[in-house]
Amino acid sequence: MLVDPQDATAIATAINELLGDEDRMRQLGESGKRAVLSKYSWAAEAEKLVALYASL
């Protein structure tokens, strides 16, 4: 869900929409968790670092 970070009304509207839709809120939370674990975890970063060292 994308909103203008400078638009307080848009942020409030988005939050209210999510609060009214538990399924969507849960799906977005699970998608975010998967993204963090697969792309931004220490394990994922270690793989990138090892690949970088191997290429040097």
Helices and strands as residue ranges (DSSP letters): H 8-19, H 22-39, H 42-55
